[in-house]
Every structure is written in C-alpha cells, then in structure tokens.
C-alpha cells in the first residue's frame, strides 16, 4: 500500500475526560507525523493540560497541530466555573450536567470549523459527541468515531444492550457468562450494567443518540491492535456494520521522557499522600474492597478477597499457568511495538484509514 497524499486537515473532538483526551492527543501526533494538519477542539482548562506536549511536538518535529478553545456554557447547565472535565466535577451526579453542556457546543464548534483558513478534511470525534456526525454531513466531509479502550468493551456493550440477560439475573454478586462472546467472560450484574444503556432517562437518551449518530459515521478508529483482540475487532465491525481501523497502541508514539511524563493532568495528590491513603485502607483490604461503577447509578460492587487472591495467583505465581500468562503478556507487548512500526498492522491501518478518507473526499466532491 502506497503512502497517501499529504495535506489533509483532521479536526479532533476529544471527550473532556483523561482516558479519552490522552489517546486522542497521541492520535493527533501520529496524524501529524504523516504530514497532515491537525486541529484539536477543546476548552481552556483542558487545553492547558496537554498544550505543552503539543507545543514541544510542533517545535521539535515541525508538526502542524493547532488547539482551538471552545467556551463551555457551564452556568446554563448549573455547573461551577472551571468544571470543564469529568475529573473536576465535585460530584459524579453532575456528570449529566457536563454532558448537557457538551451537547450545546454544536453551533459554536461548527462556526469555528467553517472559519478555519484551511478547509477540514475529516472529523475524528469521541462517540459522546454525536452532533459531530451532523456537522460533518453539512460540511460534506467524513466523520470517524474514535474509541480509546479497544473493541472488547464495546462488543460487551452490544451484547448487554441487545439481550435481556440482566433481567434474568437477580443477585448482584452472582457471576454469569456473557452470551455470544468468543471467550467465556464472567461478570456480575452491576459490572455488566456499566456496559448497558443505564436506568436514568438522561443516560438512556445519551446512549441512543450516540448509537444513532454512529450509524451516519464513515468508520471507526480504535486505540488497539489486531493481534491483541482479532475476534473482537471482527465482532465490533459486524455489530456496527462499519469499517474498523485499529491504529494503536497510540501511546507508543511517545518516545521522550518528557512526553511520557506529561501525558494527561498532573497528579492531584503526591505519591506520599497516595501511600498514606493506601496504609489507611490496609485493614479493609483482604476482606472486601468496594469498587464504584457507573456514572449516575451508584453500584456498590464488592470485590471479594478470594477473587483478588485467585486473580493474583493466576498471574503472579511460579506455576505453569502464571508463567504462561506472564509470557503471553510479554509477547503481546512486543506485538504492540511491532504493530506501530512501519509495516506493522496498526501502521498499515493508519495508512488505510487516511487513504479511505482521501477516497471519500473525492467521492463527495463529485456528488
């Protein structure tokens, strides 16, 4: 496969949460490595988190990555000033307010995109920005949906959303096998509920709107690599009826200590504070460790001692199974590096994705 024509302009909309923003910024750097222009749309607070990384990448490598700031209508949705990221919310219950603010960005974002001196070629956005599909269609350019966690959790989402298995499970502590997966995956009802549509009206509507918008997207870009989860990549593509490009792990684009150390926000707590907190929890660990799940629904999931012990034993003991797991982890690490290198699966998929965008643009220009 040849190298695609340079000079595309990608517009990125990362969700304002660390686990979504960090890989999207890495994605911007990978696109810029291929002589593309990238413009990241975010807010002031979030821009300050990753702008040093972008500035250094532009200076050292001659990248063309720009950051444009949108004004979040916080007061309109009842949020305090500065609450521009999900990790800054004083309460998890306010997540619905922040999502509401994101939905109000469609018009100002489109106005800014239309005002860019270099015409956009493609929008790459988080699935929680469903309105970017409409913006892309009005601009006559493709929209790609970016998934940071990989294909596995979204295949599980399809399973939970398309069957009634949760209605059949009464106990919150009972483990059951999710049906229709390539592997035998055991979960509890609260854990599986995190993959579902949710119970609140807001979450159900948000889930359905994102799902509907994804139908109009050109394709899906995933921060994963084919060798890690080939069966789930295939299932994901079939479930969505879309082309899926695995282009990760995008974090491997960071080579210098500075780039690795500055990914994301600086820790709110020092290492000493974290150790003190862990020490205070020592008497509880070994009995039950409460793990919160969900966004608005508060599932008090209990991870029992025997489950932790069993998981640690499987991966850390000196037996045959533990050694096999560690060997597999090491092999997957090497596969991940090779996938990102020239000639690797993720490198190939990135080229394929860019070429597909070029072809779609040519097709749209004739219509």
Beta strands, then each sheet from edge to edge (+ up, - down):
strand 1: 9-13
strand 2: 37-43
strand 3: 64-70
strand 4: 122-126
strand 5: 142-147
strand 6: 176-177
strand 7: 186-187
strand 8: 219-222
strand 9: 244-246
strand 10: 288-293
strand 11: 299-304
sheet 1: 3+ 2+ 1+ 4+ 5+ 8+ 9+
sheet 2: 6+ 7-
sheet 3: 10+ 11-
end
